[in-house]
Amino acid sequence: MTKLFNWKLLLIIILLAGFLRFYQLSSNPPSLTWDEAAWGYNAYSLGIDGKDEFGRFLPYDYLESFGDFKPPMYAYLDVIPVKIFGLTEFAVRFPSALLGILTVLMTYFLVKRIFPNAKKYSFFSFKFSIAELTALFLAISPWHILLSRAAFEANVASFFIVFGVWAFLKGVQDKKWYLILSAVSFAFSIYTFNTARIVSPLLVIVLGIGFRKELFKYKRESILALILGFLIIIPIVSFLVSPQASLRFKEVNIFSDTEIIKTANQQIENDNNALWSKIIHNRRLAYSAEYLKHYFDNLNLSFLFIKGDGNPKFSTQAVGQMYLWDLPFFIAGILYLIRKREGNWWFIPIWILLGIIPAATARETPHALRIETTLPMFQLLSAYGFLNLILENKNRFLNIKKVKYFVVLILSFLLFSNFLYFYFNYTTHYAREYSGEWQYSYKESIAFVNKNINSYDNIYITTELGRPYIYYLFYEKKDPRAFRKEARISRDQFGFVDVSGYGKYNFVRNPASEESVKGNNLYVSDKFNISKEAKVLKTFYLLNKKAILVAYTI
């Protein structure tokens, strides 16, 4: 009966995770980001002729997209959903939501491998282990819910990493051929998200060292897994060492910040170029200190438990990346983990510490998306702390029946009030408050333009909201073969791609500057950059009723 109940409990957790990730998926978040639109359109293009938007056949190393050279896995995973559901918001977000649910499922199996002899707990006739509780904590995690509800490739990479670690542990513990599945999954993560290109190899190295005896025992399977992993990665190696691959890193990393060098030089000059000052204020030490600062930003308690990421795409701004009630259990989990050292406990903190390494090089920290590869270890620590702090000690304060029910009431309030607050805020207020951050109004404005396109010679669209061309391709369902013929494309020396127009469409910074062009023209601009002579045809609003775009003629 216990085994059957555990499966029923797991099923309930998975259904809950599914509801929280798929309900209102098309409308909340309220619109697509330009990266989401790019994933969808490239999947649409690949499904038509096997080429990406710019005509590369079956690209395996990158999607050029806006010049940020995206890992291509998400677009390939999205081909079938786009075929089934059409080029829609739901189809674009389907892979992330689905693999978010599967990550919750795999978390259950992963935790059973990390703690193979985990104790079964009985609490008011309920029987469960840390595996079920960790899966539940991840299922209701605001961090994981938000990143599963948009087309974030980081969320897909997290699934591949979790699956890879689980398959590795299963391989060294009893099913040796699972080592091959592990190698494939880790290799797939390399094709999915830039951060995974650092985190996955580091995790593999740590696992290899930690379980070296078992790997030597299964030499044939280990060697085959290693060879297969390398064979899958080989096609992308030349790109990984190319200037294009480092383009995004150069754009966002702290090591390209010259202000750090200027500050160090000024401090040395203030000390009259003394030798001791040159040592203390050495730029390498300055960059190291800056790196450590950014590293520990990602472990900031306010970020984790109170405010969350400052970017509304990754946080509702109403709760932390985790719940406030997670805090005492998280701290207890760390302490109990060090004290008890159960199972493969050592791998949990190492996973978190390794997962933050690449994110700490970025200027923007803390960053919930770039450290998503650490999940579900944060939730595992909270679950471990909960079980040890509450259930291991329940007999000390639950002997009296009245006290027992009182404690249950308090715990229920603590555990679910934060969740209900988060979920109510997300479903009721979030879309309205932050529709601007999700480039809302593009869809409505494009529908208006398409309805009236035959009445105009040229259409000038502002780029102030960012990357309008990809939205026009997406919502028009523009045939990629026609787009490639019509597109007016330029590439700068750094590799960034600019689509200045196609057909009647012209994408410009300020449409008002094009008002002298002859012909019957339509202009779509932000409301702050329209001329006095403008004849406004339609105004487009955010969900908070704030005007954002204006369609006008002269």
Sequence and secondary structure as in RCSB ss.txt:
>XXXX:A:sequence
MTKLFNWKLLLIIILLAGFLRFYQLSSNPPSLTWDEAAWGYNAYSLGIDGKDEFGRFLPYDYLESFGDFKPPMYA
YLDVIPVKIFGLTEFAVRFPSALLGILTVLMTYFLVKRIFPNAKKYSFFSFKFSIAELTALFLAISPWHILLSRA
AFEANVASFFIVFGVWAFLKGVQDKKWYLILSAVSFAFSIYTFNTARIVSPLLVIVLGIGFRKELFKYKRESILA
LILGFLIIIPIVSFLVSPQASLRFKEVNIFSDTEIIKTANQQIENDNNALWSKIIHNRRLAYSAEYLKHYFDNLN
LSFLFIKGDGNPKFSTQAVGQMYLWDLPFFIAGILYLIRKREGNWWFIPIWILLGIIPAATARETPHALRIETTL
PMFQLLSAYGFLNLILENKNRFLNIKKVKYFVVLILSFLLFSNFLYFYFNYTTHYAREYSGEWQYSYKESIAFVN
KNINSYDNIYITTELGRPYIYYLFYEKKDPRAFRKEARISRDQFGFVDVSGYGKYNFVRNPASEESVKGNNLYVS
DKFNISKEAKVLKTFYLLNKKAILVAYTI
>XXXX:A:secstr
 HHHHHHHHHHHHHHHHHHHHHTTTTTSSSS  HHHHHHHHHHHHHHHHSB TT  BS SS B TTTT B SHHH
HHHHHHHHHH SSHHHHHHHHHHHHHHHHHHHHHHHHHHSTT   EEETTEEE HHHHHHHHHHT HHHHHHHTT
T HHHHHHHHHHHHHHHHHHHHHT TTHHHHHHHHHHHHHTT TTHHHHHHHHHHHHHHHTHHHHHHTHHHHHHH
HHHHHHHHHHHHHHHTSTTTTHHHHHHBGGG HHHHHHHHHHHHHTTT HHHHHHT HHHHHHHHHHHHHHHTT 
HHHHHTS  SSTTT  SSS SS TTHHHHHHHHHHHHHHH  TTTTHHHHHHHHHHTTGGGBSS S TTTTGGGT
THHHHHHHHHHIIIIITTHHHH  SHHHHHHHHHHHHHHHHHHHHHHHHHIIIIIHHHHGGGGTTTHHHHHHHHH
HHGGG SEEEEE TTS HHHHHHHHHT  HHHHHHH EEEE TT  EEEEEETTEEEES GGGGTTSSSSEEEEE
ETTS  TT EEEEEEE TTS EEEEEEE 
